[in-house]
Every structure is written in structure tokens, then in C-alpha cells.
Amino acid sequence: MTNPKRLEKGISIQASNAILIKLNQIGTFTETMEVIRKSREAGFGTIISHRSGETSDDIISDLAVGTNSMQIKTGAPARSDRTSKYNQLIRISEEVGNYSQLFQ
């Protein structure tokens, strides 16, 4: 959950080893990046996730790659709001494939 207070509590009681990041859950992109930074400092993995009622905007694909989050949660590629995210990951892999271990 993209909430800094809950993240801090989870870190303090060692409740997990990863956090699900929902870009529009916290309020701003800057706050989202801060939660990602804090979770990384604590050794947590990050999973970038879509939200219910999602649009075909593919920003979470860029966020997942840009923050080196090794996982993305967007559902089965069955609707345009989901396939747009997978298509963006494919475009990124085609562009940086030779330069990144993530896409090899």
C-alpha cells in the first residue's frame, strides 16, 4: 500500500519484504517516489500496480522500469487498459534490450 506511515510501521515490525505501489493512491508522484525510496532503503522489493477503473495510460510500465521494480501488477492482457501497459513494456525492451539485464 502506497502509504508512508503504513510502510514505516511495516518496516519497524518486519511485516513484509515487498510493497505494492499504486501510483494514484497517495496523491502525488513525488510522494510515490519517496515511498519507493524508503522501501528500497529498508530492503523491500517494489511491485508497481494498476488501480481499479484503470485507463489505457501506460505510465506504470515506465515507472516499473525506471525504478527497477522487477514486478508489475496489471492483470491479464485482456482489455485495452491492460494491453497498453504490456505493449509499453515490449517497446521499452526493444529500445533498451541490449543495454539492460532486465530484458535479457
Rosetta silent file (secondary structure, phi, psi, omega in degrees, C-alpha in Angstrom):
SEQUENCE: MTNPKRLEKGISIQASNAILIKLNQIGTFTETMEVIRKSREAGFGTIISHRSGETSDDIISDLAVGTNSMQIKTGAPARSDRTSKYNQLIRISEEVGNYSQLFQ
SCORE:     score description
SCORE:     0.000 S_00000001
   1 L     0.000  130.957 -175.442    0.000    0.000    0.000 S_00000001
   2 L   -80.925   71.201 -179.046    1.439    3.341   -1.047 S_00000001
   3 L  -139.143  115.665 -174.590    1.203    4.971    2.368 S_00000001
   4 H   -60.288  -36.558 -179.534    4.367    6.203    4.108 S_00000001
   5 H   -67.980  -41.808  177.792    3.016    5.727    7.639 S_00000001
   6 H   -67.498  -37.526  176.884    1.960    2.148    6.953 S_00000001
   7 H   -61.039  -47.838  179.592    5.282    1.483    5.265 S_00000001
   8 H   -59.294  -41.477  177.893    7.179    2.778    8.300 S_00000001
   9 H   -64.471  -44.800  178.629    5.079    0.580   10.603 S_00000001
  10 H   -60.421  -39.384  177.763    5.632   -2.439    8.345 S_00000001
  11 H   -65.435  -45.557 -175.725    9.368   -1.812    8.327 S_00000001
  12 H   -63.935  -31.922  179.693    9.513   -1.412   12.118 S_00000001
  13 L  -103.406    9.058  179.542    7.766   -4.736   12.765 S_00000001
  14 L    50.696   50.995 -174.671    9.386   -6.503    9.789 S_00000001
  15 L   -79.473  -15.674 -172.846    5.940   -7.362    8.431 S_00000001
  16 L  -158.960 -179.333  172.937    6.985   -7.922    4.834 S_00000001
  17 L  -130.505    7.935  179.592    9.747   -7.885    2.264 S_00000001
  18 E  -155.337  162.097  178.458    7.894   -6.019   -0.509 S_00000001
  19 E  -135.438  140.756  175.835    5.342   -3.273   -1.063 S_00000001
  20 E   -88.662  121.244 -177.196    2.628   -2.848   -3.680 S_00000001
  21 E  -101.343  118.498  176.386    2.893    0.638   -5.204 S_00000001
  22 E  -113.926  109.747 -169.697   -0.329    2.161   -6.534 S_00000001
  23 H   -53.319  -40.254 -175.772    0.545    5.415   -8.231 S_00000001
  24 H   -95.769   13.167 -176.866   -2.727    7.236   -7.605 S_00000001
  25 H   -85.185  -27.691 -172.559   -3.235    6.009   -4.053 S_00000001
  26 H   -97.418  -33.375  179.381   -1.055    8.518   -2.240 S_00000001
  27 L   135.770  -57.020 -178.360   -1.653   11.814   -4.003 S_00000001
  28 L  -128.010  159.223  177.000    1.451   12.920   -5.880 S_00000001
  29 H   -64.952  -38.242  178.982    4.144   11.331   -7.991 S_00000001
  30 H   -60.455  -43.831  178.488    6.786   12.817   -5.677 S_00000001
  31 H   -65.263  -37.379  176.666    5.206   11.103   -2.664 S_00000001
  32 H   -61.536  -45.772  179.324    5.069    7.838   -4.594 S_00000001
  33 H   -63.077  -35.030  178.148    8.776    8.114   -5.393 S_00000001
  34 H   -65.842  -41.342  177.192    9.505    8.825   -1.721 S_00000001
  35 H   -63.674  -41.380  177.540    7.678    5.636   -0.675 S_00000001
  36 H   -61.454  -44.763  179.876    9.668    3.675   -3.276 S_00000001
  37 H   -61.037  -47.546 -179.420   12.926    5.188   -1.960 S_00000001
  38 H   -63.289  -39.363 -179.765   12.079    4.394    1.674 S_00000001
  39 H   -66.979  -38.268  177.628   11.044    0.849    0.818 S_00000001
  40 H   -64.785  -42.516  178.575   14.309    0.273   -1.061 S_00000001
  41 H   -59.915  -31.022  179.391   16.334    1.616    1.861 S_00000001
  42 L   -85.116   -1.775 -179.829   14.574   -0.955    4.061 S_00000001
  43 L    85.098   11.790  179.325   15.428   -3.733    1.609 S_00000001
  44 L   -81.110  146.325  168.308   11.860   -4.147    0.386 S_00000001
  45 E   -80.216  161.319  177.672   11.036   -5.071   -3.186 S_00000001
  46 E  -124.153  138.655  177.355    8.543   -2.914   -5.056 S_00000001
  47 E  -121.736  116.525 -179.588    5.648   -4.058   -7.223 S_00000001
  48 E   -84.854  128.354 -171.623    4.098   -1.356   -9.397 S_00000001
  49 E  -124.969  150.075  171.270    0.332   -1.879   -9.647 S_00000001
  50 L   -77.840  179.066  175.490   -2.637   -0.621  -11.623 S_00000001
  51 L  -124.998  160.486  173.757   -5.844    0.523   -9.945 S_00000001
  52 L   -60.831  144.155 -178.507   -9.476   -0.442  -10.388 S_00000001
  53 L    72.197   26.356 -176.695  -11.092    1.610  -13.111 S_00000001
  54 L   -62.859  153.699  174.851   -7.724    1.963  -14.823 S_00000001
  55 L  -102.023 -178.366  179.278   -7.284    3.793  -18.122 S_00000001
  56 L   -84.648    9.111  175.010   -5.078    2.847  -21.055 S_00000001
  57 L   -61.684  132.456 -174.487   -2.344    5.197  -19.780 S_00000001
  58 L  -103.361   20.031 -176.131    0.883    3.179  -19.697 S_00000001
  59 H   -59.458  -31.368 -178.111    2.820    5.264  -17.138 S_00000001
  60 H   -67.541  -25.537  174.603    3.068    2.384  -14.658 S_00000001
  61 H   -66.389  -44.652  177.801    5.149    0.457  -17.195 S_00000001
  62 H   -64.451  -40.542  179.072    7.593    3.359  -17.374 S_00000001
  63 H   -64.059  -42.634  179.760    7.574    3.676  -13.587 S_00000001
  64 H   -60.602  -45.718 -179.731    8.280   -0.034  -13.124 S_00000001
  65 H   -71.855  -44.403 -176.928   11.271    0.064  -15.468 S_00000001
  66 H   -64.474  -27.386  178.996   12.502    3.481  -14.328 S_00000001
  67 L  -101.228    5.945 -179.271   12.550    2.459  -10.670 S_00000001
  68 L    57.595   35.198  173.328   13.939   -1.007  -11.403 S_00000001
  69 L   -78.543  121.709 -172.551   10.881   -2.630   -9.877 S_00000001
  70 L   -79.918    0.223 -179.898   11.175   -6.190  -11.036 S_00000001
  71 E  -138.343  149.686  174.894    7.415   -6.774  -10.973 S_00000001
  72 E  -135.396  139.158  178.972    4.303   -5.118  -12.345 S_00000001
  73 E  -116.122  109.784 -179.553    0.700   -5.995  -11.461 S_00000001
  74 L  -141.170    2.174  176.503   -1.744   -5.124  -14.192 S_00000001
  75 L    87.826  177.916 -179.598   -3.830   -8.240  -14.809 S_00000001
  76 L   -66.433  144.720 -179.556   -4.324  -10.473  -17.816 S_00000001
  77 L   -75.428   66.568 -173.406   -3.765   -8.818  -21.205 S_00000001
  78 L  -110.740  -18.032 -178.078   -7.470   -8.999  -21.989 S_00000001
  79 L  -132.895  163.511 -175.956   -8.552   -5.350  -22.285 S_00000001
  80 H   -61.633  -34.072  179.960   -7.031   -2.194  -23.754 S_00000001
  81 H   -65.570  -25.291  178.538   -6.251   -0.726  -20.330 S_00000001
  82 H   -92.843  -44.279 -177.931   -4.049   -3.748  -19.621 S_00000001
  83 H   -63.814  -30.017  178.689   -2.585   -4.455  -23.042 S_00000001
  84 H   -61.222  -36.018  179.545   -1.364   -0.857  -23.306 S_00000001
  85 H   -70.742  -42.777  177.178    0.882   -1.467  -20.303 S_00000001
  86 H   -66.652  -38.909  177.714    2.287   -4.714  -21.707 S_00000001
  87 H   -62.130  -38.552  177.939    2.788   -3.080  -25.112 S_00000001
  88 H   -65.928  -39.635  176.376    4.790   -0.295  -23.463 S_00000001
  89 H   -61.553  -38.844  177.335    6.981   -2.870  -21.709 S_00000001
  90 H   -64.617  -44.575  178.609    7.601   -4.501  -25.096 S_00000001
  91 H   -60.557  -42.976  178.633    8.521   -1.131  -26.640 S_00000001
  92 H   -62.579  -44.593 -178.697   10.924   -0.427  -23.779 S_00000001
  93 H   -63.364  -36.201  177.813   12.519   -3.866  -24.099 S_00000001
  94 H   -67.876  -34.368 -177.494   13.018   -3.342  -27.833 S_00000001
  95 H   -78.123  -38.727 -174.111   14.640    0.029  -27.215 S_00000001
  96 H  -114.953    7.120 -173.909   16.966   -0.893  -24.340 S_00000001
  97 H   -48.735  -41.532 -178.438   17.240   -4.659  -24.690 S_00000001
  98 H   -78.471  -10.757 -175.176   20.965   -4.720  -25.398 S_00000001
  99 H  -109.179   -2.243 -172.707   21.733   -2.332  -22.544 S_00000001
 100 L  -131.143  134.030  175.369   19.724   -3.840  -19.727 S_00000001
 101 H   -69.448  -25.554 -178.123   19.954   -7.095  -17.801 S_00000001
 102 H   -59.457  -34.581 -174.675   16.223   -6.808  -17.103 S_00000001
 103 H  -105.776   18.969  179.182   15.335   -7.600  -20.721 S_00000001
 104 L  -102.797    0.000    0.000   17.896  -10.306  -21.483 S_00000001
